[in-house]
Amino acid sequence: MTIQPHRLGSICLVLFAAIGSPLPAPAQGLIDQEAVGDLLSRNRQALNDLPAVHYNYYAFGAEHTNSIVARQRLYRHLGDGDVTAGRRRARTVALLNRTTRRQFSVGDTLVVPTRFGLDFRAYSPFPRYYVGGHEKQKLLVLNKDMQGWAAYEYGRLERWGIINTGALETPTPNGRFNVNWKEKKRLSSESPPGEEWWMYWVMNIHDGRGIHLHQYAMPTGGPTSHGCVRLVNSDAKWLYGWTEAWETTADASGSASRQGRLTDPGTMVLVLGEEPTGNPRPFRYKQRYPILRRVHLPAQPCHVPPGSPQQERRSC
């Protein structure tokens, strides 16, 4: 399904000409992990066949001050008159805008793709092909500016999704890492007295500092953790099965006994970029239409400096 470009009202045009960005984001909420998981994993297509996707602005409530009426108008617009189809497509709009459907407020300006129902890699800010990574069987990239991740196999994008990295006061460290040990369920060392913060599908990338990728609640805003990388459940489970942990002479399973000589470092992980202040901004807000910000990857993965003593001791 394709949505034709539409003209913005004069008020919206004045807004973008004046400030060059959309209206302030609504209050922070939580990502609907089940809905997001369905979007990220559906409609698998051949990477070469994915079409280009462009984006338009949509002024939510431009003609109505009632949010319920404005929401129904949005659904009809997205579904070409079919409210049910439009409601489904609004989930894609919400995810791309890093918000939720419930947070759409009168006065907001949303970014809407020109195509729906595609393999979600079509909407990726990460390149579909990473020439520098073509010799790596598996390579995981985490980008803090975009608050997103991408998995590559021999340089081809396999899947991508959203993340929450460490808050500004407890940032996720940058650099080149590897997946060390993995556990399906682990109690967070940051759990306060009397509470248990359980993490699921845990993948450690910095053994000394206890930096993990794992499933947890996902705020619609940006960086929020104590340094770990939060994932929606379906992404965490997929990555847990896709990544390979280290292997040591002391423990063939590569689990919690981290003694002995390292024989296989595990899947390479690159942590790039800087934590955004406030919500991530995946689009450049031009006057006529928004443009998806593209993630630029290093020429070679090994050009990224080591992120921990483990990588410093090994050649890339």
N, C-alpha and C positions, 0 to 999 in steps of 0.2 A: 504494500500500500504506500502511495506517495502523497504527501501534502504539498500543494503548490505554495510558493512564497506568497505572503500576504503583506499588505501595507499597514504600517502602524498609524494609529491616530496621531493628530498633531501634538497632543499633550505628551505622548510617549516619545516622539521625535525630539521635542524640546528637552525632555529629561536627559536623553542620551547625548544630545549635543552639549548639554551643560556640564554633565558630570562624568560622561564616558563609562558608566557602569550601571548595573541594575539597581533597583531599589534595595535597601538593606534586607538581609536575610531574616527570616522569621526566627523566633526563639528556638533554641536547640531542642531536638527530639531524638528518638531512637529509631534506627533503621529497622524496618520489618524484614528480619533475616530470611524468613520463609519465602516471601515475595521476591526478594532480591536474588535468592538462590535459584529460584525458578527462572528468572530473567537471564542470569549469567550462564546457565547450562543448557538452555533450549535451542532448538533449530540449528544444530551443527551443520555447517556447510563447508565446501572446499574453500580454503583460504584464497586461492587465486580467483574464485568466482564472486567474492564479496564486492558489492558496489561501493562507490564513494557515497558518503553521507554528508549532507550540508545541514545548516541550522538556520532557523528563523526566530524572531522574537514573538512572544505572545503576551499581551498585556492582560493579566488576570483581573477581571472586574472592571475593564475599561468602560463598559456600558451599564454596569450594575453596581450598586453599593451593597447588595445582599450577597454574602459569600456562597450561600446555597445555590442561588440562581447562577452566579458566576461559575460555580463548579460544574453545574449541568451544561452550561454553555461551552465550557472547555471540553467536556466529554463529547458533546455533539460535534465540536470542531475536530477533535482528534480522530473520531470514528466516522467522519463523513456522514454524520447524522445518526449513527448507531451509538447510543449512549453506552451500551454494554461493552462494545469494542473500544470505545473511547476511554472508559474507565480502566480497562486493561492496559491500554497504551499510556495512560497517565502514570503508571508505575515506572515505565521507562523514562518519562520526562522527569519524574521526581528523583530517580537515581542519578540521572545525568546532571541534575541541578544540585545534587547532594542535599536533598530535603525529603519530605514525605508528602503524600497527597493531603493529609490532614493539616499540614503547615501552609498550604497555599492560602494566601491572604489577599484581600482586595487591595490593589495598588502594586502588587508584585509584578515583576516582569520575568517571565519564564523563558528558557531556551528550549526550543522544540525541534527535534530532528525532522528531516524531510522524508525519512523512511522508517518504517516500523517492521517488527516481526523478523528481523535478521539475526543471524548468528551474532552474539554480542561483541565479538571481535571487530565487527564493522564500526562500532562506536569507540574503539580503543584510542586513547591518546598515545599509546606506545606504538612504535613502528611494527608493521606486520612481519617485516623481515629485518633481522639484525645481522648484517654482514659480518661484524666483528665477532659474533658468537657462533658462527657456522661450524666451528670445530668442537664446540661443547655439546655433548649429548643432552645435558640438562643445565639450564641457567635460570636462576630466579632473580628478578630485578624489583627492588622496592624504591619508589620515588616519593620523597617526603613532600615536595612542592605540590604534586598532584594528589597525594594521599592515595596512591594506587600501587598495584603490583602487576607483574607480567611474568609468565613462565614461557621459556623458549626451549625448543628442542632442535638442535643443529641450526639455530638461527631463525626458526619459524615460530611465530606466536601461537602457543597452544591455548592459552587462557589468560584472562586478566580480570581484575576486580578492584575493590576499594579496601582501604586500610585506615586505621587510626594509629599514628605513631606516638612517640613520647611527647608529653607536654613540654612547653618551652623551658620550664625549670628542670625537667628530667628528660632531655632529648634522647631519641634513639641514636646510637653512634653511627657515623658514616664509615664507609670503607668496604673492603672485600672480605667476606666471611665464607663459612661453609656450614651446612646443616650438621650439627654434631650428634647429639642423642635426641631421641623422640620418646614421648610418653602420651598415651591416649587421654590420661586424666592426671592432673597435678594440682596440689594446693599451693596457691600463691604465697611466697614469702612476705608479701606486702599485706597479707590479711591482718586487719586490726584485731585487738583482743576481743574475744567473744564472737568473732565472725569468721566464716570460712569462704574465701574467694577461690572457687574452683575454676581451673582453666582446662579446656578440652582441645584435643588434637595439638599437642604441644611440640614445637620444633625449636630446639636451642641453636642459636648461632654465635653466642659468645659465652663460653663455658665459665670464664672467670667472673663475669659480671651478671650472669643469669639473664641474658637477653633472649627472649623467645618470640616466636610467632605462635598465636593460638586463637581459638574462638573466644569471644566475649561480647558483652553488650557494645553496640556500635552507635555512638552519638552521631548526629548528622553534621556536627561541626568538624573541626580538624583535630589536631594532636590533642590527646587527652590521657594517655597512659603514663605509667611510671618508667617508661623506657622500652617496654615490650611493644610488639606490633599486633594489633587486634585485627581479626578477620571475621567475616560472617561465617556461620556454621558450615555451609556447603563448600565455601572456598577453603576453610581450614581442613575439612575432611578430605577434600580433593588433593590439596597440597601435601597432607600427611601421607597419603598413598603414593603421590608422585615423586616426592623428594627421597633421596637416599641418605641415610645417616652415616657417620664415620664408622670405621672398623678399626679395632685395636687388637694387639696380641693378647691383652688381658681378658677381653670379653668379646667373644665372637658376635654377640648380639648387638654390640655397640650401645648398650644402655648405660645405666647409672654408674657402673664401676669404671671411672675414667682414669685408669692407670695403665701403664704399659706403653708400647710403641704404636704410633699411629700408622696403619697400613693403607687406609683409604680415607681421604679427608671429608667425603660426603659432597652433596650437591653444592655448587658454588652459589653464593648469594651476594648481590651488590646492593648496598644501601646508598642512595644518591640524593642530592638536593638538600633543601633546608625546610624546617617546619614553617608553614605559613602562619601569619598572625591572623587569628580569626578563622572563618570558614575557608576551605580550599576554593580556589577560583579556576575551574577547568576551562573557562572560555575567555577569549579577549572580546570585549564588548565594543565593537565598532558601531558607527552610527547606523549603517544600513542593515547589518546582520552580524551575528556573533561568529567567532572563529574558534574552533577547538584548539587549545594549547597543545602542542606536540612535545612529547618527551624526547629529548636528545640524549642518546646513549654514547658512552665513550667509544673511541675507535676500536679499542680492544679491551675486553674485560680485565685483563691483567694490568692495564694502565691505572686501574683504581687502586689506591694505596691499601695495604693490609689494614684490617680493622681490629685485629687482636694479635697477641703474641703467637697464637697458633699459625696464622698466615705468615707472620714475619719469619718463622722458622722454616717455612717451606717455599720452594720456588713455585711460581704460578703455573 
